[in-house]
Amino acid sequence: MAALRLALFGHPVGHSRSPAIHAAFAAQTGVAVDYALIDVAPAGFPAAVAAFFAADGLGANVTLPHKQAALDLCATLGDAARRCGAVNTLVRAPDGALRGENTDGVGLLRDLAFEGVVVAGRRVAVLGAAGAARAVVDAVAGAGAADIVVADRDPARVAAMVHALRAAHPGAWIAGGPYAELADGGFDLVVNATSASLRGELPPLPAGVLARGGDACDLVYADAPTPFLEWATSMGATRAFDGWGMLVEQAAESFALWTGRRPDPAPLRRRR
Ligand code: NDP
């Protein structure tokens, strides 16, 4: 059987670990896949997606800066994609129409569960108010966090995000503002959904953000502890871990959507 055609659309994409992850899932499940990296600037994104699916593409991941633009290319949306206003997975239906899904949130929840982090009933701080942060807030709200406070340097960005996610989760307690609002919050879980760690930076965290013995997760993954994870450890975090597990888990979810086969992410967690 011919290999299933998959791809990642982004700009840039050269750094991506997704081809290696999906190759491992393919070997594990016995499903042959051909996972290509497609680097395309925003102006060319819709045409590149159309060309890929016209040439027998089955499914694709979408990363920065195309996750919002991908919404407009989809005939239908999964619930998480609709609530977050972002698509990270495109699936071609038998009739050729595209379905947009967002697997980032479920990937995070699976990773938190793997690490032994309980979300239900806990107080969660989310750093950042861009696309990844939306998926985080959507996921922890759906998982029953007691309250969620979002912080970002851009007041308009955080206000828009809180407004949208309150509407999507009417039963959840979601607030947001500048970083100073996290002071003395004593949060049980702090998720860094900023890209600060990519540049070796730490978001401007005030004192008292993390409860003693709380947990911390940085969505960025790296070979060495990020500045945020070093901060969390110095604050007495019980668990402090990066986004590698989330990356693997969201990829497993995408692979299952495309192929109907659910790979086991566990071996990938150890192979970095
Ligand atoms: P964006 O580039 O869209 O957003 C960047 C965010 O980081 C903004 O909220 C920005 O805040 C904030 N930021 C950047 N630098 C700093 C800083 N020094 N201090 C405080 N805030 C800062 O990225 P995404 O939302 O798409 O992704 C965020 C990160 O999550 C990326 O690094 C990405 O690699 C990672 N990610 C990991 C995944 C995984 O599976 N592990 C999945 C998805 C994303 P401001 O508005 O204040 O500028």
Residues whose N, C-alpha, C, O or C-beta is under 5 A from the ligand:
A	BS01	NDP	D104 G128 A129 A130 G131 A132 A133 D152 R153 D154 R157 A193 T194 S195 A196 E201 L202 P203 P204 L219 V220 G243 W244 M246 L247
